[in-house]
């Protein structure tokens, strides 16, 4: 789904405000109703409340109501399948000619809440790798010691992955790394095995979720897959200059990080690198003083943080949409 605010100079490269429409399952194990009204502390409870679609829409609605005009066209885009990897969403869409027609110069995607006073800005993100390991073995009766079983192989695989996981946990708590985005996370997420208590299975499958940062030594982790392409937002970049100076003018403290999970921005970055065209893409959600409860039970966003976020976007979006013509616009 697309919403456009046409600029006064449509020939210039455009601003993309990206969001996704899918969410995660809602579970009943919670102290609050999933879509309840605000509580006494003005916390709005809703699954997906810490995504930023609501702030985008409210910001553009306010700016449109004021009759504001901008030099560059602004695109609001809402895509499906982000939560399951974006294979049928953004990854497919960026390869189509319809996407190229948007003529994007700067992309803005989701970030994360920050429990402190600062606001997180993500200039890159870890690459997700979902791996299923198939372990074949000798079947047999549960009363016997069967050699070369799938379970023995499965144990070796699990131990190997979890040993590396433990090393990364230690790195996170040392001076070598400071944020989750700097390390590789590994989590065992699924096991598929067995048909009966007394039957030794002929095969077992185990699945892992890996998130690999662009700063990792890819020769050491060559087993993880192909190389990762990423792009830093440098201080000399006009888009980053506009973004950061606007935030500074509002007395905002920014903390730059590698995003610990994955968003649709990864497909935008990769596609434009393949086309040899630079496209700055950052992740930012104006939610400070907020616990990170994404995908968690009792996910909420405080009313005042929500309203403050809209006010921040009312400054940021016009500033970005009014960046003067650049060399890349030629």
C-alpha positions in Angstrom: 0.0 0.0 0.0 1.3 3.4 -0.9 0.5 7.0 0.2 2.2 9.8 -1.7 2.6 13.5 -0.8 3.8 15.0 -4.1 6.5 17.6 -3.9 6.8 20.9 -5.7 9.7 19.4 -7.7 8.8 15.8 -8.5 11.9 15.3 -10.6 14.1 15.3 -7.4 14.8 12.0 -5.6 12.1 11.2 -3.1 11.9 10.4 0.6 10.6 6.9 1.6 9.0 6.3 5.0 8.7 2.5 5.1 6.6 0.3 7.4 5.2 -3.2 7.4 1.7 -4.4 7.8 2.2 -7.9 9.3 2.6 -8.6 13.0 3.3 -11.5 15.3 0.7 -13.9 16.9 -1.2 -12.6 19.9 -1.1 -14.8 23.0 -3.4 -14.7 26.0 -0.5 -15.0 28.5 -0.5 -11.3 29.5 -1.7 -9.0 32.3 -3.4 -6.7 30.0 -5.9 -7.1 27.2 -4.0 -7.1 23.9 -5.9 -4.1 22.5 -7.1 -2.4 25.7 -7.4 1.3 26.3 -4.7 3.2 28.1 -4.2 2.3 31.7 -3.8 4.8 34.7 -0.2 5.5 33.6 -1.4 6.4 30.0 0.3 3.3 28.5 -1.4 2.2 25.3 -1.4 -1.6 25.1 -1.5 -3.3 21.6 0.5 -5.9 19.8 2.8 -4.0 17.4 2.4 -0.7 19.3 6.1 -0.1 19.2 6.2 -0.2 15.4 6.1 3.3 13.9 3.3 3.2 11.2 1.0 5.1 13.5 3.4 8.0 14.0 4.1 8.3 10.3 0.4 8.5 9.4 -0.4 11.0 12.1 2.6 13.2 11.1 1.6 13.3 7.4 -2.1 13.9 8.4 -1.1 16.9 10.5 1.3 18.4 7.9 -1.3 17.9 5.1 -4.0 19.5 7.3 -1.7 22.6 7.7 -1.4 22.8 3.9 2.4 22.3 4.1 4.3 21.9 0.8 7.6 20.2 0.4 10.3 20.2 -2.4 10.6 16.5 -2.6 7.9 13.9 -2.9 7.2 11.8 0.2 6.2 8.1 -0.1 4.6 6.2 2.7 4.9 2.5 2.0 3.4 -0.4 3.9 4.7 -3.9 2.8 3.7 -7.4 3.9 5.8 -10.3 5.2 8.5 -8.3 7.1 8.2 -10.5 10.2 8.9 -13.7 8.2 11.9 -12.4 6.2 10.3 -10.2 3.6 10.8 -12.8 0.8 7.3 -12.1 -0.6 7.3 -8.5 0.4 10.2 -6.0 0.1 12.7 -8.5 -1.3 10.4 -9.1 -4.3 9.2 -5.6 -4.7 12.7 -3.9 -4.9 13.4 -6.0 -8.0 10.4 -4.7 -9.9 10.5 -1.7 -12.3 7.6 -0.2 -10.2 10.0 0.2 -7.3 12.6 2.0 -9.4 9.9 4.5 -10.5 9.8 5.8 -6.9 13.2 7.4 -7.5 14.1 7.1 -3.8 17.0 9.2 -2.5 16.6 8.5 1.2 14.9 5.7 3.1 13.6 5.7 6.7 12.6 2.5 8.4 11.8 1.2 11.9 14.2 1.3 14.8 13.8 0.3 18.4 12.7 1.9 21.7 15.4 3.1 24.2 14.8 2.8 27.9 17.1 5.9 28.5 17.0 9.5 27.4 18.7 8.9 24.1 17.2 7.9 20.7 18.7 5.0 18.7 19.6 5.5 15.1 20.6 2.4 13.1 22.9 2.8 10.1 23.1 -0.9 9.3 21.8 -4.2 10.5 22.7 -7.8 11.1 22.0 -10.3 8.4 19.5 -13.0 9.4 20.3 -16.6 8.5 17.7 -19.3 9.2 19.4 -22.7 9.1 17.8 -26.1 9.2 20.3 -28.9 9.8 19.2 -32.4 8.8 20.7 -35.3 10.7 20.1 -38.8 9.2 21.0 -41.9 11.3 20.4 -45.6 11.9 16.8 -46.4 13.1 16.0 -49.2 15.5 14.1 -50.3 18.6 14.2 -48.1 21.7 15.5 -51.0 23.9 18.8 -51.3 22.1 22.1 -49.4 21.8 22.0 -48.5 18.1 25.2 -47.1 16.5 25.4 -44.0 14.4 22.0 -42.6 15.5 20.5 -39.3 14.3 20.4 -38.2 18.0 24.2 -38.4 18.4 24.7 -36.3 15.3 22.0 -33.9 16.5 23.8 -33.5 19.8 27.1 -32.6 18.1 25.4 -30.0 15.9 23.5 -28.4 18.8 26.7 -28.4 21.0 28.6 -26.7 18.2 26.1 -24.0 17.7 25.5 -23.4 21.4 29.2 -23.3 22.2 29.6 -20.5 19.7 26.5 -18.8 21.2 28.1 -18.9 24.6 31.3 -17.2 23.3 29.3 -14.4 21.8 27.4 -13.9 25.0 30.7 -13.4 26.8 31.9 -10.9 24.2 28.7 -8.9 24.7 29.6 -8.5 28.4 33.2 -7.4 27.8 34.8 -4.2 26.5 35.2 -5.8 23.0 31.5 -5.2 22.2 29.0 -2.8 23.6 25.7 -3.5 21.9 23.7 -6.5 20.7 24.2 -5.4 17.1 28.0 -5.9 17.4 27.8 -9.7 18.0 26.4 -12.8 16.4 23.3 -14.2 18.1 22.4 -17.9 17.7 19.2 -19.4 19.0 17.8 -22.9 18.5 14.2 -22.3 17.5 12.8 -25.6 16.2 13.4 -29.4 16.6 11.6 -31.9 14.4 12.0 -35.5 15.5 10.4 -38.9 16.3 7.2 -40.9 15.8 7.0 -43.0 19.0 8.6 -43.4 22.4 10.1 -46.8 21.5 11.3 -46.1 18.0 14.7 -44.7 17.4 14.1 -42.2 14.5 16.0 -42.4 11.2 16.3 -38.6 11.0 16.2 -35.5 13.1 16.0 -31.8 12.1 17.1 -28.8 14.1 16.6 -25.2 13.2 18.6 -22.1 14.2 18.1 -18.4 14.0 21.4 -16.5 13.4 21.9 -12.8 13.2 25.3 -11.8 11.8 26.6 -8.2 12.0 28.3 -6.6 9.0 31.4 -6.1 11.1 32.0 -9.9 11.6 35.0 -11.6 10.1 33.4 -13.4 7.2 36.4 -15.7 6.7 36.0 -17.0 10.2 32.2 -17.3 9.7 32.3 -18.4 6.1 29.8 -21.2 7.0 27.2 -18.5 7.5 26.8 -17.6 3.8 27.7 -15.0 1.2 29.3 -11.6 2.0 27.2 -8.9 3.6 26.9 -5.4 2.0 26.3 -2.4 4.2 26.5 1.3 4.2 27.5 3.7 7.0 25.8 7.1 7.3 28.8 9.4 7.3 28.8 12.9 8.7 29.5 14.2 5.2 26.3 12.7 3.8 23.6 15.5 3.2 20.8 13.3 4.3 22.5 12.3 7.6 23.6 15.9 8.1 19.9 17.0 7.8 18.7 14.3 10.0 21.3 14.7 12.8 21.2 18.5 12.8 17.4 18.6 13.0 17.6 16.2 16.0 20.3 18.3 17.6 18.2 21.4 17.2 15.5 19.6 19.2 18.0 18.7 22.0 17.9 15.0 21.1 20.8 12.7 21.9 21.4 10.1 19.2 23.2 6.7 19.7 24.3 5.2 16.4 24.2 1.4 16.3 24.0 -1.7 14.1 20.4 -3.0 14.3 20.3 -6.2 16.2 17.5 -7.8 14.2 16.5 -7.3 10.5 14.2 -4.9 8.7 13.2 -4.3 5.1 16.0 -1.7 4.7 18.4 -4.6 4.1 16.8 -5.3 0.7 16.8 -1.6 -0.2 20.6 -1.3 0.6 21.5 -4.5 -1.2 19.5 -3.6 -4.3 21.0 -0.2 -4.7 24.5 -1.5 -4.1 24.0 -4.0 -6.9 22.9 -1.1 -9.1 26.0 0.9 -8.0 23.7 3.6 -6.6 24.2 4.8 -3.0 21.0 4.9 -1.0 21.2 6.0 2.7 18.8 4.0 4.8 18.4 4.4 8.5 16.3 2.9 11.2 14.7 5.2 13.7 11.7 5.1 16.0 11.3 8.1 18.4 10.6 6.1 21.5 12.9 7.0 24.3 12.1 6.3 28.0 10.5 3.1 26.7 11.3 -0.5 27.5 11.9 -2.7 24.4 8.8 -4.9 24.3 8.7 -5.7 20.6 6.9 -9.1 20.1 6.7 -9.4 23.9 3.6 -9.8 26.1 2.0 -6.6 27.2 3.6 -4.5 24.5 2.8 -0.9 25.0 3.7 2.7 24.2 3.1 5.6 26.5 0.7 8.3 25.3 3.2 11.1 25.9 6.0 9.2 24.1 3.6 8.6 21.2 2.5 12.2 20.9 6.1 13.4 21.3 7.2 11.1 18.5 4.6 12.7 16.1 6.0 16.2 17.0 9.5 15.0 16.3 8.5 13.7 12.9 6.8 17.0 12.2 10.3 18.5 12.3 12.2 15.7 10.7 10.1 14.9 7.7 9.8 18.5 6.4 13.6 18.9 6.9 14.4 15.8 4.8 11.7 16.6 2.2 13.2 20.1 1.7 16.9 19.0 1.2 18.0 21.1 -1.8 18.9 19.5 -5.1 22.0 17.3 -4.9 24.4 15.8 -7.5 22.5 12.5 -7.2 19.4 14.3 -8.4 20.9 15.0 -11.8 
